[in-house]
Amino acid sequence: MRTVTARPYSITSLPRGPYALLGDGLYFKFKRREWVMYLMAVKPIRGKKAYFLDPVLLEGRECYERWVQASAFILPEVKRRICAFVSDGFRGSQFLSEQNNWLHQRCHFHLLANLVRGKSKRRYRARSSRLRDKLLEATRTILNSRRTLSLSLARRTIRRLVGRPTCPPYIRKQALEFLEREQDFRTYLRYPKLNLPTTTNAIESTGQMMRKATRTAKTPQSLRLRATAFLRLKKFVVCNGHIHQQD
């Protein structure tokens, strides 16, 4: 492991850019203190693989300021080739993108998962199941459609549904935030040549594998070394960009 991590990160194996940067934060705890492992990978716009950068481990909760710290570890020759950031929409993700002059694509999966939150619970099943299904259908239309009329009808449907008393407050908040920031979810449609992924699932699944591989780490230093070795040996993850089909 020390042999793998002793040498500096090399960019010679990276394909040429421009890149989309995929990012995700993975929580850990040592001696009752919270730490976050910032996972980052760059995906060339012409490829189907996202290549891992060295992870950054910082104490404290995931936030904009610590993402600024984490992104500062990206080698300059790599960072200047990044044109877009794909994130789960953590607080400050849009500002981070603006500060770096990156386009921002938010994860569709996280949005839809938040909208179905609590769907299996009995108190929601009777009162709001139909409403939630209609809300999901309208949301998917906005995520995927280019048709002006379809988009207008979908927005109107969402506003009508969230105004109903049977709409759970948490879902209302998520839906209204989505309408306010919907363009962040449609970046892949506005820039189809960038071949942007619409989810962070690829890097998140790798994060879960990495968590299992480092589960015996007893200190932050040990975790960082093991995580770095794991990602350097893994090198990349398959990450298909979204191929849009005309609706």
N, C-alpha and C positions, 0 to 999 in steps of 0.2 A: 504493500500500500504506500509506504513512504517513497518507494522508487517512483511510483506513478505520480505522486503529488510534489516531489522534490523539484522537478523542472517547471519553468514558467509555462503558462498556457500558450499554446501555439496556434496561430491562425492559418498556417500553411495548408491545413487539410480542409479549410472552409471554401466552398464554392464562391464565386464572385457574387457580389450584391447586384441590386439593392435587396435589402432584407426586410421582413416583418419580424419584430421582436415579440415573442410570447413570454408572458410573465405570470408567476403565481407565487403566493406566499404559503409556507408550510409551518404550522405552529409546533413548538416543542416547549418543554418546561424542565428546568434544572434548579433544584433547591428552591422550589416555589417561585422562581422567576421565569417570566415568559420570554421566549426567544422565537424569532421567525427566520426561517431559511428562505431566502429569495432565490427562486429558480428562474433562470432565463435561458431562452434558446432563440436562435435566429434561423428563419426560414427564407431561403432565396425565393424570389417570386417565380422562378422558372422550375423549381424543384418540388419534390414531395416529401422532403425530409427537413426536420428542424434540428439544428446542431446545438448541443448544449454548451453554454458558457460555464465557467466556474461559479458555483453557488456562493452566495454571500450570506453569512449568519450574523444577525444583529439582535441585540437585546431590546425587548419592548414589543408592543403590538405593531401590527402592520399598519403603516400610514404613509402619507405622501412624503413626509420628510425623510423617512427611512428608505423609501423607494428612490429618492434622489441620491441618498448615500449609496445604495446598492448599484444603481445605474452608473455611478461614477467609476465603478470598478471595470466597466466595459472598456476594452482597449480602444483608443481613439480611432485607429484604422478600421475597426469594426463599427463603432458607433456612428461614424459619419456616413456609413452605407445604409443605416436604418432609416426607413421612410414611414413605417407604421408600427403601431403598438396594439397588440391584441391582449385584452385583459378581461377579468371578471367584473370590472366596474368598481373596484375598491375606491374608497373616498380619496379624491385627489388624482385619480387616473387620467381624467380629462385634462387637468391642469398640467400634469407631468408631460402629457403628449404635446400640449401647446408650448411648454417651455423648451422642448427639444425639437419643435417644428415637425412633429410626427403626426400622421393621421391616426385616428383612434377607432378601433373596431371592438365593440363590446360583445361579450359571449352570449349567444342565443340560449344556450343550455341553462345558464344560471338564471336568466330572466324567466324562462318557462317553468323552471323548477320552483322559483319563488311564487309564481302565480298558482301553482297547484298545491302549495304548502297547506297541509291540514286537510286535504281533500278526502282522505280515508277516515277522518274522525267523524263520529256519528253526528255531532252537532252541526257539522258543515254539510254532511251528506244530504240531509233532508231539506235544509234551508237554501243552499247555494250551489248545489251540484250543476244544475242546468245553467245558471248564471255563469259559473266558472268555465264550463265547456264553451259557451258562446264567447266569453272573454278570450279564451285561448285561441279560438278560431279567428277572431278579429285580430289578435296580436300576431298570429302567424302570417296573416295577410299583409300586415304592415312590414313584417320582417322580410318577406319574400317577393312582394309584388312590385311591379313598375307602373301599373295602371293607375292613372290619376283618380278615376271614378271609384275603383275598388279601395284605394287608400282613403279617400274621403269618407266613404261609407263605413269603413272599418273604424276610423277615428270617431265618427259619430256614434257608432255602436258602443265603443268602449266608454265614452262619456255618459251615455245613457245608462249603461249597466252599473257603473260605479256610483251613480246617483241613487240607486235603489237601496232601501233599508236592509235588504238581505245580503248586501255585499259586505263581507268581512272588512273591518278597518285596515288590516294589514294589506289585503289585496288591493283595496282602493288606493292606498299610498303607493304601492308598487306600480299599479296601472297608470296613475297620474304622472309619476316620475318617468315612466316609459314614454308617454306622450310628449313630455317636455324634452327628453333627450333621445328621441327616436332616431335621429340622424346618426348617432354614435353606433347604432345597431345596423345601419344600412350603408356603411362606408364601403363594404365589399361590392355593393351594387353601383355606387358612384365611381368606383375605380376598379373595374373588372380585370384590367390588365395586371393588377398587382397580385391576383390570385390569393386573396387573403382568406385564411380560415375563419370560420364564424363561431368557433368554440375554443376554449382553452383545455379541452379534454385530454389532448395528447400529452401536454406537459403535466397535467394533474395526475394522470394515470402513472406517469413516471415517478412523480412525487410519492405516490403510495408505495410503489416498488422500492424506492429509495428509503422510505421510512422503515420498511421491513428489513432491508439490508443493514440499516444502522441502529436497529432497536437495542443493541447491547451497549451502545455508546453511553458512558457515564458522565462525560463532561462536554461543554460546548466545543472545546478544542478537538476532542476526539470525534465528535459528530461532524464537524467541518471537514476534517481530514478524510473520514470515511465517505462522506457525501461527495466530496471532490473526486476521490478515486472512483467511486461508483459511476459518476456521470462521465468522467474521462474515458473509462473503459466502455461504457455504453455508447458514447459518442453522439448518437442521434436517435430520433424517434420519427416514425412515419407520421406525416401531418399533411393531409391533402387540403389544398385550397378549395374554396367553394366554386364549383362550376355552375354558373347560373343558366337556367333554361328559361326561355321566354314564356311568360304566362299569357 
